[in-house]
Amino acid sequence: MITPAVPESGSRPQARGRRSALTALLAAAVVGTLGIAPAAPADTTRPNVATCPGHLAEKADCYTGRDANGAYYTMAVPEDWNGSLVVHAHGGPDFSYDESTTNEDLERWAVMVDEGYAWVGSSYRRGGYGVSMAAADTENVRRLFVSHFGRPDRTYLHGQSWGGNVAAKVTETYGGKRGAYDGVLLTNGFLAGGSRGYDTRVDLRTVYQYYCRNLPRPTEPQYPLWQGLPADSPMTPDEVHGRLQECTGIESDPADRTAKQQRDLDDILAVTRIPERSLATNMQYAAFLVRDIVSNRLDGRNPFSNRGVRYDGSHDDKALNAGVARFSADPTARRDLSYDSDLTGRIALPVLTLHAIDDPQVFVEHEAAYRATVQAADRGENLVQTFTRESDHSALSNAEYANSLAALDTWARTGRKPTPTSIARSCSAFDTTYGGGCHYDPAFRPAPFATQVRPRPGGFHWPAMSAAQEQAWSRIEGVGIAP
């Protein structure tokens, strides 16, 4: 497990908007370890004053820096600070990062600063996959903020997309510490965890190759499809997309596609259950993210399996199932991916989720997986899920973000658990300020995860990793994915 190495200091501000702590020096950074990785030395540098992005330049003070592990961070404190903090976990995972990463995140979620909250986000210490690493870096940046400004009145954690997986892991790993976090907001979150959540991309990789046979071509060196791409492949994203276009005509007007292109496209979409508008993005993840997980994080070991999976929806399911590539997971690779990214459901904080029903990238059925996980851990009283009739993945309505944060704050302060209906009703006031609309559907309930992503044997049971299993694995030297 990645655990903090430096204790926090500081006290809660005593009055709204109190700014005397802004002159305090940065005392130390929190660093962590995974397995046998050594702890990094404390960082004693101070954040640098920076120009806030966008309209925040006129209403907040911003600071940037880099922690002891190499992660960039950005902090923002509004002039009329309400004394509370939002800690942001960004999505991806990105394969590269720099100091612009956190500034872009701040600009996108500036609505939280507009609402009076201070904000802090980490780029994470490296690009590529690693949920526990990203969780540790998220916790590190929270502690950096406390070291500089003092402990906030309340601290809320926000995770978007893959950052939802990261934030949920932060919640389970660090959320039990008194005073660390008071509530969690997960938006369009990738909440099924890595060991099952990427099965849809693994299925895409294999089904695509069955129909298209051009990644690799028959004349090119062959390799197991569970690699995504070979570790030494020189292919670029544009080249992978070019092969998708060659096979399916995805970028062409339907009238300009050949009959075979249209049939192959129809079959791939039907079998994988991926919308056409997100097929190209999912194909990139199926090639490059899977390669990163296998080759860079698991030393070439395969954590994925499609044994026992029956594919359907094509024009010839019998031929598809007879001809599609099959493979089995290396048990140690699957264990390490699960330990790094899967969730136990043991949440001790109020957790509010917000998810677009027609999210084309992180299917709304991830919420069903998360609810089943939390309920199996007997923590259902700590979870409220809301859904909107939106169809974007990367961003939801600003009014809904502000409304969700306000509902979470009220829940944390009063102990009164909101309902999807009460949250939907309170949104209109925020829409007047921020626009974007209020698109809630309080009656919606997502179908089980297995209706969208074909389960592997045993895949109907949640959680994918129990708390007891996590504890047992934690005793294995070097378990998980290294930072």
Residue pairs with C-beta under 8 A, 6 or more apart in sequence:
1 34
1 132
1 173
1 474
1 480
2 32
2 33
2 34
2 132
2 133
2 135
2 136
2 173
2 483
3 32
3 33
3 136
3 173
4 30
4 31
4 32
4 136
4 139
4 140
4 143
4 174
5 30
5 31
5 32
5 33
5 39
5 42
6 28
6 29
6 30
6 31
6 42
6 143
8 30
8 143
8 146
8 147
8 151
9 27
9 146
9 147
10 21
10 146
10 147
10 149
10 150
10 151
11 150
11 151
12 83
12 150
12 151
12 152
12 153
13 21
13 83
13 149
13 150
13 151
13 152
13 153
15 83
16 80
16 81
16 82
16 83
17 79
17 80
17 81
17 82
17 83
18 81
18 83
19 77
19 81
21 148
21 149
21 150
22 61
22 77
22 149
24 147
24 148
24 149
24 150
25 46
25 148
26 43
26 44
26 45
26 46
26 47
26 65
26 144
26 147
26 148
27 44
27 147
27 148
28 42
28 43
28 44
28 143
28 147
29 42
29 43
29 67
29 68
29 69
29 140
29 143
29 144
29 147
30 139
30 140
30 143
30 144
31 39
31 40
31 41
31 42
31 43
31 67
31 68
31 69
31 136
31 140
32 39
32 136
32 139
32 140
32 483
33 39
33 483
34 132
34 133
34 136
34 480
34 481
34 482
34 483
35 477
35 478
35 479
35 480
35 482
36 477
36 478
37 482
37 483
40 68
40 69
41 68
42 68
43 66
43 67
43 68
45 65
45 66
46 65
46 148
47 63
47 64
47 65
47 73
47 75
47 144
47 148
48 63
48 64
48 65
49 61
49 62
49 63
50 62
50 63
50 64
50 74
50 103
51 57
51 62
52 59
52 60
52 61
52 62
52 76
52 106
53 62
53 103
53 104
53 106
53 107
53 110
54 107
54 110
55 110
56 62
56 76
56 78
56 106
56 107
56 110
56 113
59 78
59 79
59 80
59 113
59 114
60 76
60 77
60 78
60 79
60 113
61 76
61 77
61 79
62 74
62 75
62 76
62 77
62 106
63 74
63 75
63 76
63 148
64 72
64 73
64 74
64 75
64 99
64 102
64 103
65 72
65 73
65 144
66 72
66 73
66 99
67 73
67 122
67 125
67 137
67 140
67 141
67 144
69 125
69 137
69 140
69 483
70 125
70 126
71 122
71 123
71 124
71 125
71 137
71 140
71 141
72 97
72 98
72 99
72 101
72 102
72 122
72 123
73 102
73 120
73 121
73 122
73 123
73 141
73 144
74 102
74 103
74 105
74 106
74 119
74 120
74 121
75 118
75 119
75 120
75 144
75 145
75 148
76 106
76 113
76 118
76 119
76 120
77 118
77 149
78 113
78 114
78 116
78 117
78 118
80 116
81 116
81 117
81 118
82 115
82 116
82 117
82 153
83 152
83 153
83 154
84 116
84 117
84 118
84 152
84 153
84 154
84 155
84 156
84 409
85 117
85 118
85 119
85 120
85 142
85 145
85 152
85 154
85 155
85 156
86 109
86 112
86 117
86 118
86 119
86 120
86 155
86 156
86 157
86 158
86 405
87 120
87 121
87 138
87 141
87 142
87 145
87 155
87 156
87 157
87 158
87 181
88 105
88 106
88 109
88 119
88 120
88 121
88 158
88 159
88 160
88 163
89 121
89 122
89 134
89 135
89 138
89 157
89 158
89 159
89 160
89 163
89 164
89 166
89 167
89 170
90 101
90 102
90 105
90 121
90 122
90 123
90 124
90 160
90 163
91 159
91 160
91 161
91 162
91 163
91 164
91 190
91 394
92 161
92 162
92 163
93 124
93 127
93 128
93 129
93 130
93 134
93 162
93 289
93 292
94 101
94 127
95 127
95 128
95 288
95 292
96 127
97 123
97 124
97 126
97 127
98 123
99 123
101 123
102 121
102 122
102 123
105 121
106 113
106 119
106 121
108 395
109 119
109 158
109 160
109 401
111 398
111 401
111 402
111 434
112 119
112 158
112 401
112 402
112 405
113 119
114 402
114 434
115 402
115 405
115 406
117 156
117 405
118 145
118 149
118 152
120 141
120 142
120 144
120 145
121 141
122 134
122 137
122 138
122 140
122 141
123 137
124 130
124 133
124 134
124 137
124 138
125 133
125 137
125 483
126 133
126 483
128 292
128 296
128 297
129 194
129 289
129 292
129 293
129 296
129 297
129 481
130 297
130 340
130 481
130 482
130 483
131 165
131 166
131 169
131 194
131 340
131 341
131 481
132 169
132 173
132 339
132 340
132 341
132 480
132 481
133 481
133 482
133 483
134 163
134 166
134 169
135 166
135 167
135 169
135 170
135 173
135 174
136 483
138 157
138 166
138 167
138 170
139 170
139 173
139 174
139 180
142 155
142 180
142 181
145 152
146 152
151 179
154 182
154 183
154 409
154 412
154 413
155 180
155 181
155 182
156 181
156 182
156 183
156 184
156 185
156 405
156 408
156 409
156 412
157 167
157 170
157 171
157 175
157 181
157 183
157 184
157 185
158 167
158 184
158 185
158 186
158 187
158 405
159 165
159 166
159 167
159 168
159 170
159 184
159 185
159 186
159 187
159 189
160 187
160 188
160 189
161 187
161 188
161 189
161 190
161 361
161 362
161 393
161 394
162 190
163 189
164 186
164 187
164 188
164 189
164 190
164 191
164 353
164 362
165 189
165 190
165 191
165 193
165 194
165 197
165 341
165 343
167 184
167 186
167 189
168 184
168 186
168 189
168 191
168 343
168 347
168 351
168 370
169 341
169 343
170 181
171 181
171 184
171 347
171 349
171 351
172 343
172 344
172 346
172 347
174 180
174 181
175 181
175 184
175 347
175 348
175 349
176 348
181 349
182 349
182 350
182 412
183 349
183 350
183 351
183 352
183 408
183 409
183 411
183 412
184 347
184 349
184 350
184 351
184 352
184 408
185 352
185 353
185 354
185 404
185 405
185 408
186 351
186 352
186 353
186 354
186 370
187 353
187 354
187 355
187 396
187 401
187 404
188 354
188 355
188 356
188 359
188 361
188 362
188 393
188 394
188 396
189 353
189 355
189 362
189 366
189 367
189 370
190 197
190 362
190 366
191 197
191 343
191 353
191 366
191 367
191 369
191 370
191 373
192 366
192 369
192 370
192 449
192 453
192 464
193 338
193 341
193 342
193 343
193 369
193 464
193 465
194 293
194 303
194 337
194 338
194 340
194 341
194 342
195 303
195 334
195 337
195 338
195 341
195 342
195 464
195 465
196 342
196 369
196 449
196 453
196 455
196 456
196 459
196 464
197 341
197 366
197 369
197 453
198 289
198 290
198 293
198 304
199 304
199 306
199 453
199 454
199 455
199 456
199 459
200 272
200 273
200 274
200 282
200 363
200 452
200 453
201 282
201 285
201 286
201 289
201 290
202 226
202 286
202 290
202 304
202 306
203 271
203 272
203 306
203 309
203 311
203 453
203 454
204 268
204 272
204 274
204 282
204 283
204 286
205 225
205 226
205 228
205 286
205 287
205 290
206 225
206 306
206 324
206 325
207 267
207 268
207 271
207 272
207 311
207 320
207 324
208 215
208 244
208 247
208 268
208 283
208 286
209 215
209 225
209 325
210 320
210 323
210 324
210 325
211 247
211 264
211 267
211 268
212 243
212 244
212 246
212 247
212 248
212 264
214 243
214 246
214 247
215 240
215 243
215 287
216 222
216 223
221 230
223 229
223 230
224 302
224 325
224 327
225 325
225 327
226 290
226 294
226 302
226 304
226 327
227 290
227 291
227 294
227 295
227 302
228 286
228 287
228 288
228 289
228 290
228 291
228 292
228 293
228 294
229 235
229 240
229 287
229 288
229 290
229 291
230 291
230 295
231 291
231 295
231 296
231 300
233 291
235 287
237 284
237 287
237 288
240 283
240 284
240 287
240 288
241 280
241 283
241 284
244 250
244 279
244 280
244 283
245 251
245 252
247 261
247 264
247 265
248 257
248 261
248 264
248 265
248 268
248 279
249 256
249 257
249 258
249 261
249 262
249 265
250 265
250 276
250 279
250 280
252 261
254 262
257 265
263 315
265 276
266 315
267 313
267 314
267 315
267 320
268 274
268 279
269 275
269 276
269 279
270 313
270 314
271 311
271 312
271 313
271 314
271 320
272 282
273 313
273 452
273 453
274 282
274 360
275 360
277 360
278 360
278 361
278 393
281 361
282 361
290 304
293 303
293 337
294 300
294 301
294 302
294 303
294 333
297 481
297 482
298 333
298 336
298 337
298 481
301 330
301 332
301 333
301 336
302 327
302 328
302 329
302 330
302 333
303 329
303 330
303 333
303 334
303 336
303 337
304 327
304 329
304 334
305 327
305 328
305 329
305 334
305 456
306 324
306 325
306 326
306 327
306 456
307 326
307 327
307 328
307 456
307 457
308 456
308 457
309 454
309 456
310 317
310 321
310 454
311 317
311 320
311 321
311 324
311 454
314 320
335 473
335 479
336 479
336 480
336 481
337 481
338 464
338 465
338 473
339 465
339 470
339 473
339 474
339 479
339 480
340 480
340 481
342 463
342 464
342 465
343 370
343 373
343 463
343 464
343 465
344 373
344 377
344 463
344 465
344 466
344 467
344 470
345 370
345 373
345 374
345 375
345 376
345 377
345 379
345 462
345 463
346 377
346 379
346 467
347 374
347 377
347 379
347 382
347 383
348 379
348 382
349 382
349 412
350 382
350 384
350 408
350 411
350 412
350 417
351 374
351 382
351 383
351 384
352 384
352 385
352 386
352 404
352 407
352 408
352 411
352 418
352 423
353 367
353 370
353 383
353 384
353 385
353 386
354 386
354 387
354 388
354 396
354 400
354 401
354 404
355 362
355 364
355 366
355 367
355 385
355 386
355 387
355 388
355 446
356 364
356 387
356 388
356 389
356 390
356 391
356 392
356 393
356 396
357 364
357 387
357 388
357 389
357 390
357 391
357 441
357 444
357 446
358 364
358 389
358 390
358 391
359 390
359 391
359 392
359 393
360 391
360 393
361 393
361 394
362 393
363 452
363 453
364 387
364 446
365 446
365 447
365 448
365 449
365 451
365 452
365 453
366 449
367 385
367 387
367 446
368 445
368 446
368 447
368 448
368 449
369 449
369 462
370 383
370 385
371 380
371 383
371 385
372 448
372 449
372 462
372 463
373 462
373 463
373 464
374 380
374 382
374 383
376 462
376 463
376 466
377 463
377 467
381 417
384 411
384 417
384 418
384 419
384 420
384 423
385 420
386 404
386 420
386 423
386 424
386 440
386 442
387 420
387 440
387 441
387 444
387 446
388 396
388 397
388 400
388 439
388 440
388 441
389 439
389 440
389 441
390 396
390 397
390 439
396 436
397 431
397 434
397 435
397 436
397 437
397 438
397 439
398 430
398 434
398 435
398 436
399 427
399 430
399 431
399 433
399 434
399 435
399 436
399 437
399 438
400 427
400 430
400 436
400 438
400 439
400 440
402 430
402 433
402 434
403 423
403 426
403 427
403 429
403 430
403 438
404 423
406 426
406 430
407 418
407 422
407 423
407 426
410 416
410 418
411 417
411 418
419 442
420 440
420 442
421 442
423 440
423 442
424 438
424 440
424 442
427 438
427 440
428 438
430 438
431 437
431 438
448 460
449 455
450 459
450 460
465 473
473 479
473 480
